[in-house]
Amino acid sequence: MFINDPNEDIPWEAMLYMTGHINYGGRVTDDWDRVCLLSILKRYYNMDVLGDQYKLSGLDTYYVP
């Protein structure tokens, strides 16, 4: 919904909060594990993901088409 609305900026922080704190927050009990989870999510929840050929890993095989 956030990405498909052309009139709105994408609320990356809100999406990060929904996924990292609300969806997984109750399952992640260690503070350092939560920091790790949020760091991983920030790699995929950013403007660069919407560009061509954004690499999802260090390999050339996994990228956003």
GROMACS elastic network, one bead per residue, 0.5 to 0.9 nm:
[ bonds ]
;  ai    aj funct       b0    kb
    1     4     6  0.53967   500
    1     5     6  0.64983   500
    2     5     6  0.58327   500
    2     6     6  0.87532   500
    2     8     6  0.75888   500
    2     9     6  0.79800   500
    2    10     6  0.57606   500
    2    11     6  0.72509   500
    2    15     6  0.87021   500
    3     6     6  0.75187   500
    3     8     6  0.84194   500
    3     9     6  0.82772   500
    3    10     6  0.60908   500
    3    11     6  0.89233   500
    4     8     6  0.89512   500
    5     8     6  0.58733   500
    5     9     6  0.82581   500
    5    10     6  0.84618   500
    6     9     6  0.77348   500
    8    11     6  0.85157   500
    9    12     6  0.87924   500
   10    13     6  0.87991   500
   10    14     6  0.88305   500
   10    15     6  0.86305   500
   10    46     6  0.89989   500
   10    47     6  0.84148   500
   11    14     6  0.53157   500
   11    15     6  0.63413   500
   11    16     6  0.86716   500
   12    15     6  0.51110   500
   12    16     6  0.60694   500
   12    17     6  0.85301   500
   12    42     6  0.87731   500
   12    45     6  0.60710   500
   12    46     6  0.63457   500
   12    47     6  0.82716   500
   13    17     6  0.60573   500
   13    18     6  0.85803   500
   13    45     6  0.82831   500
   14    18     6  0.61039   500
   14    19     6  0.86126   500
   15    18     6  0.50804   500
   15    19     6  0.61883   500
   15    20     6  0.83105   500
   15    45     6  0.75444   500
   16    19     6  0.53087   500
   16    20     6  0.56252   500
   16    21     6  0.76737   500
   16    38     6  0.74252   500
   16    41     6  0.68430   500
   16    42     6  0.72317   500
   16    45     6  0.67927   500
   17    20     6  0.52733   500
   17    21     6  0.51688   500
   17    22     6  0.66565   500
   17    23     6  0.87156   500
   17    38     6  0.87173   500
   18    21     6  0.58539   500
   18    23     6  0.62655   500
   18    24     6  0.86430   500
   19    22     6  0.58123   500
   19    24     6  0.63731   500
   19    25     6  0.81101   500
   19    38     6  0.88945   500
   19    41     6  0.82680   500
   20    23     6  0.62008   500
   20    24     6  0.54269   500
   20    25     6  0.59734   500
   20    34     6  0.77240   500
   20    37     6  0.67964   500
   20    38     6  0.59160   500
   20    41     6  0.73620   500
   21    24     6  0.57750   500
   21    26     6  0.75547   500
   21    28     6  0.88524   500
   21    34     6  0.83061   500
   21    38     6  0.85119   500
   22    25     6  0.52140   500
   22    26     6  0.71280   500
   23    26     6  0.72648   500
   23    27     6  0.82591   500
   24    27     6  0.53314   500
   24    28     6  0.62840   500
   24    34     6  0.87911   500
   24    37     6  0.87562   500
   25    28     6  0.53108   500
   25    29     6  0.75049   500
   25    34     6  0.74797   500
   26    29     6  0.69122   500
   28    31     6  0.78070   500
   28    33     6  0.65206   500
   28    34     6  0.60561   500
   28    37     6  0.86104   500
   29    32     6  0.88798   500
   29    33     6  0.74634   500
   29    34     6  0.74825   500
   30    33     6  0.52233   500
   30    34     6  0.63876   500
   30    35     6  0.88467   500
   31    34     6  0.50782   500
   31    35     6  0.63325   500
   31    36     6  0.87076   500
   32    36     6  0.61996   500
   32    37     6  0.86033   500
   33    37     6  0.61145   500
   33    38     6  0.86328   500
   34    38     6  0.61370   500
   34    39     6  0.84854   500
   35    38     6  0.52533   500
   35    39     6  0.61198   500
   35    40     6  0.86825   500
   36    39     6  0.50986   500
   36    40     6  0.62697   500
   36    41     6  0.86978   500
   37    40     6  0.52206   500
   37    41     6  0.62472   500
   37    42     6  0.87125   500
   38    41     6  0.50302   500
   38    42     6  0.61314   500
   38    43     6  0.88409   500
   39    42     6  0.52154   500
   39    43     6  0.67690   500
   40    43     6  0.54341   500
   40    44     6  0.73002   500
   41    44     6  0.54157   500
   41    45     6  0.59904   500
   42    46     6  0.65911   500
   43    46     6  0.68859   500
   43    49     6  0.85757   500
   43    56     6  0.83199   500
   44    47     6  0.87684   500
   44    48     6  0.82972   500
   44    49     6  0.63310   500
   44    56     6  0.76107   500
   45    48     6  0.84165   500
   45    49     6  0.71092   500
   46    49     6  0.59221   500
   46    50     6  0.79608   500
   47    50     6  0.57214   500
   47    51     6  0.74709   500
   48    51     6  0.54146   500
   48    52     6  0.84763   500
   48    54     6  0.67003   500
   49    52     6  0.78529   500
   49    53     6  0.84603   500
   49    54     6  0.56118   500
   49    55     6  0.82676   500
   49    56     6  0.86284   500
   49    64     6  0.71389   500
   50    53     6  0.89430   500
   50    54     6  0.75728   500
   50    64     6  0.79750   500
   51    54     6  0.61528   500
   51    64     6  0.79479   500
   51    65     6  0.88336   500
   52    63     6  0.85191   500
   52    64     6  0.66133   500
   52    65     6  0.62898   500
   53    62     6  0.89525   500
   53    63     6  0.54695   500
   53    64     6  0.52666   500
   53    65     6  0.57194   500
   54    62     6  0.85709   500
   54    63     6  0.52294   500
   54    64     6  0.51821   500
   54    65     6  0.77547   500
   55    58     6  0.70016   500
   55    59     6  0.75017   500
   55    60     6  0.68413   500
   55    61     6  0.81909   500
   55    62     6  0.59690   500
   55    64     6  0.65004   500
   56    59     6  0.79299   500
   56    60     6  0.86194   500
   56    61     6  0.87153   500
   56    62     6  0.54052   500
   56    63     6  0.50948   500
   56    64     6  0.71146   500
   57    60     6  0.75386   500
   57    61     6  0.82170   500
   57    62     6  0.61084   500
   57    63     6  0.74666   500
   58    61     6  0.86726   500
   58    62     6  0.81539   500
   59    62     6  0.62052   500
   59    63     6  0.84881   500
   60    63     6  0.69229   500
